[in-house]
Amino acid sequence: MALRRKILLLVLFLTLTVPAQARADWINLTGAENAPNIAEIYINDDHIRLVLEVYVGDLETFIDLVPDDMLKDGGAGRPPLASRLGKFSNETFQFVTGDGRKLRAKLKTAEPRMRKKRESLFVGMINPITRRPIPGPPEDKRVLYAELVYPFSGRPDTLTIIPPIGGRGMAAASIGFIAYHRGVPVVDFRFLSEASRLRLDWDDPWYSSFEAKSLKRWQQSGIMSFLYIEPYEVRHEVLVRLKDLSVWMDLGLRGNRFIEVDELEPLKKRAGEFFLARDKVVIDGKRLRPILDRTSFVKYTRTRTLFLDQPERLPLDSAMLGVIVTYVTEGLPQEVTVEWDLFSDRIRKVPVSAEDPAGPFPSYVTPDDNIHKWTNFLKKYEIPQVREVSVADTVPKRKVPLGTLGCLVLLLPVVWQVRKRRQQGTPIGGQLGIGALLLAGSLLLYPYTLVSVPGPAIFRGKINKDTATNILHSLLKNVYRSFDFREESDVYDRLALSVSGDLLEEIYLQNRKSFEVKQAGGAQARVKEIEVTDVEVKRLGDRPRALLLESKWTATGAVGHWGHIHIRKNRYAANLTVEPVKGAWKIMGLELLEEKRIDTYGQPGTAKAPSGS
């Protein structure tokens, strides 16, 4: 308690600013990145670098790191820093080698800062495994930022990481941590709640791992296979670490630690050809023509795998390559199989996943069971179609009693006969009987012969808001679904069902640009949801059958690569001119007033490789 009273924090922290927001497309459901205290551990060839963010409420646990000038009395009577660091190394935050040596810390930096923002989009939601809400970060963002170095000689085969221990042998404070071995992440953000042993593979740090299953990295294998089965297209995607790929093909690199910038393109080309030649995908019993869709270097960080936009020198231990081979299909296949034959001494089990409109189905293949098979069990799934938007199906309809009208039409000549016979003075009894029957028939047939026919509203320009919304939604749905097809000619053919010829190229290019997802290497997101938020209907004086729709809508698209789903949501405001052409509505004019990206990844941060120095 005396130490706690000495700590002077308020003035020092209130003047600090919050760092820029970070974005990620892979979400950690443990919430460890939002723990009150954060530890980042970098294991290098001759030292460990520990970066701590100590929550303001837990400073007493880490009191040996608090600088003297943060204490009210300036640290009078306090043990010297060297003694405090010895105690900290032996009792507070310990690194113990396999032969029992406790490494001694050297303090590089200790100063007040604001907590680094590590966003979690699922904060507050229920973790499906623990059934508990995913926690958010503390409201108080003040932390003690500290950097320490633990030197060592030789290369230990194991390291036991021991946090501050309280009662029952568990951590005295809540600590979220992440660890890197020579720049390779060996664990995702997890809670460091007890002593944890890490086995170090100095030949290939990718295979360094914690003994505890709860501390396994999400991406464990050096190679993974993904099948994406969609209407009109099957994609086989492989994500492979270059160091593992070297077992099956000569990388042709000058060194054994890095891939130099001038080596990237030749290596990418040869690797793409390697996988294209070995891809053994059978669709409904046939080997279709494979298309090498994309080969890209992929940067792996603690939160994402993302395409490498700008060439840069890559560490061989962690550099990843993504290869996408595509097959064009008719509709949705019934069965897809992949024969997998890439195994090595280290890789005996390859994670595989098949994703169809119902969701992902993870599995794995082994040398003894190397066929990955997907079967279509989507009994009620209907492939989205692009059809003309019929005027008759969209405008308000009126019920017309055809039987009654027929009787009345037949009654007209009977009335004429009755009138003529009266003038001539001849009997009219027979005509009156027929007339009575026709009148009775018109009444009796009325409820049974009602037929819906389009009303005349379109010709008077009186389309109400609900009808206009339905017309616009149907046309937009057609436009976006047209881009589900791969071949440009197929896209244009479908667009032509809903768009005037003069607008085809403009809409084609505008949509390609709008739903290109940079995080997914420029892949086109498929629009899954359209919501028309507002429509105002106006008439065009010179074109009585045309409608001007002052419209607002949102479109949400998604594209999946290597188990990640990239979301793109745009908001639009536009004036659209629609008009019936041969009984179907078409977009004849488009004035785009606003296009704004509104999804949570609208301004993604740039991923940076972790510093291990």
Number of C-alpha atoms within 10 A of each C-alpha: 6 6 12 13 9 15 21 15 16 10 9 13 18 13 9 14 12 12 11 10 12 16 22 23 18 17 16 20 22 23 23 26 26 25 22 24 26 27 23 17 21 23 23 18 14 12 19 23 23 22 20 21 25 27 26 19 15 17 19 16 17 17 15 21 23 21 17 17 12 17 17 14 13 14 17 9 7 12 11 11 16 13 12 15 20 16 16 20 20 17 14 20 18 22 25 20 19 16 10 11 12 18 20 20 25 18 15 12 13 17 17 21 22 20 24 18 16 17 18 24 17 17 17 13 13 14 16 10 8 10 9 12 16 21 20 19 19 15 7 12 19 25 25 25 21 20 19 20 20 19 16 17 8 8 15 18 14 20 22 18 17 22 23 22 18 12 7 7 11 16 19 17 22 20 24 23 22 22 23 24 25 23 21 25 24 26 22 23 26 24 23 23 19 16 18 16 20 21 17 21 16 16 9 16 20 25 19 22 23 20 12 10 8 10 20 15 18 12 16 16 19 20 23 21 24 25 30 22 23 18 19 16 18 23 23 25 26 22 23 21 23 24 20 22 18 12 13 12 12 11 18 12 15 10 9 10 12 16 22 16 12 11 16 17 14 11 19 19 12 16 22 20 15 14 17 18 11 12 18 16 26 16 17 14 11 9 11 14 11 19 13 18 16 16 24 22 27 22 20 22 19 24 17 17 24 24 20 17 14 7 13 12 13 18 18 19 23 25 19 26 24 26 26 23 22 22 21 18 18 8 13 19 18 14 15 20 17 20 16 20 14 17 18 13 6 10 14 14 20 20 17 22 21 22 19 19 13 9 9 14 13 13 14 16 19 17 15 8 11 17 17 21 16 20 13 13 11 12 6 6 11 10 12 13 12 19 15 18 21 17 19 15 13 18 22 18 15 13 12 15 18 17 20 23 15 14 19 17 12 15 20 11 13 20 15 11 15 19 13 13 14 11 9 9 9 10 11 15 10 11 18 15 12 15 21 13 13 20 16 13 16 21 13 13 17 15 12 11 16 15 13 14 14 16 14 14 14 18 11 11 18 15 20 14 14 13 16 22 22 15 22 23 16 20 24 20 22 23 25 22 19 25 22 21 18 15 10 11 10 14 19 20 13 22 28 20 21 27 24 17 15 11 15 18 12 11 16 18 10 10 14 15 12 16 24 18 19 14 21 20 18 15 19 22 24 22 21 12 13 18 15 17 13 15 22 15 20 15 17 12 10 7 10 13 17 23 25 20 23 17 21 18 19 18 22 20 20 18 19 17 23 21 20 15 14 19 22 24 22 19 18 17 19 17 18 19 20 25 22 17 16 9 13 18 25 27 25 21 16 17 11 12 12 11 14 13 18 15 13 13 17 14 12 14 12 10 18 9 13 15 10 17 12
